[in-house]
Structure formats: structure tokens, C-alpha cells
Amino acid sequence: MRNRCSRPLSVQHLLAAAWLAAGVLAGPAVHAESVAAATATATPVAAHRFPAKSPSAALQPRRLADFGGTPVSAGVREVANWAFYTGDNQGRAVVILDKQAATVYAFDARGKLVASAPALVGLTVGDDTAPGVGDKPLAEVRDDEKTTPAGRFVAVPGWDDSGVDVVWIDYAGAVAMHRVIDKVRAERRPERLASPNAADRRISFGCINLPIPFYEQVLSPTVRQSGAIVYVLPETRSPREVFHSWDVTDPAAHPPA
């Protein structure tokens, strides 16, 4: 059983994963009913990391993200502007996790920043999922394996094996976005989430723990109603290396070769 955000597998989930991989749910807009059809059982479907390929510029609006005056890191600004300018978000909402700031940003499908919130992320700095970590019992996961993987993910609503709703981003790696978990009081997760120090918010096994109001009022309804692409920014590489993004506001900048 995978335990970072544990859940059992089923034939339905594997079929849903195949549909996602084939692009059935990768159209210009993902509606709640199509997502619900893929998650009709009591446990989540697989969410896959897709390569960041921008649709034809001729078919996409040239818009930038609207941050509404909210200060963000250079990486968040680059990826958000690039995603909407090139249409890499495929007409969906955009969620960006800045691991270094331990902060998540949610944009609607038109590029407007709806909300931001602190997040708990993987204990260890790193951008890759350790092989097999999703199948390990929690007690066997080493500290160096507790990473939140960087990448571009299609967000999929589902459930963990306790029947609690989550948003899956990397099903094979057992990584989801969910309400902050407070099962081990010694970890002081709610207190860490409230800390202004980003280093305090590195505690999870790899999942992304969020404030309950943000999860329930922003993330979950956004994913279920319009679909979302989640960009987890790297911390050991550049966004350009991971997403093939560039600063679309800089006339001297250009797409990666």
C-alpha cells in the first residue's frame, strides 16, 4: 500500500489513468462532470505528470497573470505569466507551489490570482520522487525520501483510503494536496503552518498540507469546477529546465531551444 497519502488501487483507477494519459481529460476545459466520471469509485484515480508542451500560439490568447499587487517570487511570476501567455494551462485554472517560500498560489482560468496560502511541504529539499517511496509504509520512509516533486501536474480530485477527499497531483508517487493533518501532535503541523518562517513549514512526507479554509473554499472547488494544472516549482533546478518556461515579459528572452 502506498502511504505518503495512502490509497488502494483498483481496475477503475488504472483505466482512469489510461484515459488521462491518452488525453481524454486534457481538452481546453475540464468540467466537473467529466472529472466525476473518472473518479466514480470511492478512491482516487491516478494523476499523471505531463510534459509541458505549449499549444500553438495562434490558438491561444496572449495574456499575463494578474497578481493583483501580491508580491511573489521571480519563479512564480515567470511560470504564471508563461502558463497563461502560451496557453500551457490549456484553459484551466493554475495552481503554483513555491516550495522555497512554502506558499501556494491559486489563479482562475483567466489568470487572476484568487488566493494564496502557506503550505507544508516535504521535509527534504529535492525535486524528484525516490523510487518506490509511494509503496512504503510511513515508518520505512527515510528523511531523504521526504521530498515534494517538482513538475507540471494535472490536478485530480479523489479520496484517500480513509474516505477523506484530497486533490491528487502525483498518484504513483503518493503525493496529494489536502487539509493540514494533525495526527502526530509532536510535529506541530498547525503551528508550523502559521509560522512566518518558510523553513518551519518543511515537515511532510511529500504531500502538500494546506490551511483548511484554503483547501475547502479555494483549491477543492476550483479543481472540481474548472480543472487545474499544478506547477510545483523546482528548488534544485530552474523553472526553465523543468517547464521549458521563459520570461515572456522580457523582449530579449526567448523560448528554450
Order of alpha helices (4+ residues) and beta strands (2+ residues): alpha-alpha-alpha-beta-beta-beta-beta-beta-beta-beta-beta-alpha-beta-beta-alpha-beta-alpha
